[in-house]
Amino acid sequence: MILVSAVVAGLLVLAVVAAVYLLNRPQPKTAPPAETAAPAATATPTPSETPEPPAVDLNILLLGSDSRGNAREQEAQAVAGTPADQRSDAIMLVHVPADRKRIYGISIMRDLWVDIPGYGPSKINAGLGLGGIPLTVQTVESLLGAHIDHTVMMDFEGFSGLTDALGGVDVDVKLPFTSTLPGGHTFPAGVNRLDGAAALDFVRERYAFPDGDYQRVRDQQAFLRAVLVKALAAGMLSSPGTVRNLAASLLPFMSVDQGFSADALGHLGSSLRGLHPEDAVFFTLPTAGTGTSPDGQSIVLPDNAAIASIAAALAGGTLADYVAANGLESGN
């Protein structure tokens, strides 16, 4: 789940960029009406613009690939269902309720042992390599019983570029550590200002922790909150120059499905304009510990009962109630 923070933040930034585009794009000029000697006997009503359809629940699948190629090239392979040497290193379902008052990000452990349609039991992150984005979508839909409306994919360079475009991000480090990755960044307890390279190490690290991937996901969620605080700060996204820089840093390394047009992103950005960092809730899909697969792989076991409850909450529009009942407002 290396890229989960950047993918979510990138999605929000893209939505805002698209909203700015929609608000500022040139409007078609219309010729003035021809003069008439007298008004017509029956006035013809002026046609009005087609209103936007009522907002509905939206589910967006966010993927970060551990292949270091350009995201657009990765997506072309993944959409075709024949990607080369790819696994999704970040998987998150973002649920946006119809009222747009909150957003929910459900992180899915990359080693979660699930049934991949047509292939049988496997780690969930293998789906991208086995059948591209379509198979990954099918797998998550089967797991959570939720229709996926859109997909977003991002690579490593986009993650680092987003952080630097924001001028760095201040993260409150709860569990200090020294990265085992090349470069060996040290992260003391307390607030750390992270640039792109340090941020990438911060959210990638797992070997420095006794519980490995679990602490890595907690760090990713802490980083994501810090990104949202910075990106949603007063004036940050209202500055045309900042918006241009963010877009330039993201667009080459981020791709969305064809249905997620500039108009669709813009409408989403507009509908989320009142969102504050505290309105975003992030938690990890419940698991039942770790184990070993029949072929000897280290895997994460699903908590099937809890997952069924989340699936029911998604289907019934009661995810907020599930989160409150299980004390997940600040994550798990």
C-alpha positions, 0 to 999 in steps of 0.5 A, a space after each residue: 500500500 505504498 501509494 495509498 496516501 498520494 492516490 487519495 490526495 491526488 484524486 482530490 487535487 485532480 477533482 479540484 483542478 477539474 473544477 477550476 477548469 470547469 469554472 474558468 473554461 471559455 463559454 461559447 458566444 451566442 449571437 444577439 437576437 434579431 430585432 423584431 417589429 413586435 413580440 410574438 403572440 406566444 413567447 417561447 420559453 428559454 431553454 435552461 441548462 440540463 441540471 446535474 443529476 442528483 448526487 448518489 453514493 460513489 465508490 472509487 477504487 484507488 490503485 498504486 502499482 509497484 511497477 515504476 513505469 509511467 502510470 499511463 503506460 501501466 494503465 494501458 496494459 492493465 486495462 487490456 488485461 495483460 500487464 507485465 510484472 505488475 502488482 497493486 501495492 496500494 488498494 483502497 476503496 474510497 466511498 463518497 456518500 450522496 450527501 458529500 459530507 464525509 469521505 471514507 477510505 477503506 485500505 485493503 491489505 495487499 496480502 489479503 487472501 481472497 478469491 480472485 474470479 477465475 483463478 481461485 484463492 490468492 493474494 489480492 494484489 496479484 489481481 492486477 498482474 493476472 487480469 489487469 484493472 478489470 479483474 482487480 475491480 471484479 475481485 474488490 466488488 466480489 469481496 465487498 459487494 459494492 459496485 465500483 464506479 471509477 478507478 484511479 491509478 498512480 505510480 511512485 514518481 507521482 507520489 513524490 512529485 505531489 509532496 514536493 509540489 505541496 512544499 513538503 508535508 508536516 507529519 506527526 510521527 507516533 512511532 519513531 524509526 529509521 528506514 531500512 530502505 536505501 537512504 535510511 531516513 530517520 523519523 524521530 517522534 513528533 512533527 517531521 517536515 517531509 519532502 518527496 523522497 522522505 515521504 516515500 520512505 515514510 509510507 513504504 517502510 514495514 521492516 522496521 516494525 514488529 507488525 510490518 504492514 499494519 504499522 505501514 498502513 497506520 503511517 500511510 493514513 497519518 501521512 494522508 491526513 497531513 496531506 489533506 491538511 496541507 492541500 485543503 489549507 486556506 488558499 492552497 487550492 484557490 491559487 491558480 499557480 499552485 493548482 497548475 503546479 499540482 496538476 503538472 506534478 500529477 498528470 503524467 503519473 496518474 490515470 483514471 478510467 475513461 468515464 472519469 472525465 474532466 466534467 465528472 472530476 470537476 463536479 466531484 470537486 465542486 461537491 466536496 468543496 466544503 470538506 475538511 480534513 476531519 471529515 475524512 475517515 480512513 480505516 483498514 478492512 478488518 483482518 483475522 491475523 496472518 497465516 501461510 497459504 497452502 503453497 507456503 506464502 505469507 498471507 493476511 487472513 480476512 475477518 469474514 464476519 466483519 467484512 460482511 458487516 461492512 459490505 452490508 453497511 455499504 449496500 444500505 448506506 449506513 457506513 457512518 453508523 458502522 464506523 461510529 459503532 466500531 470506534 473507527 473515526 480515527 482509524 484502526 
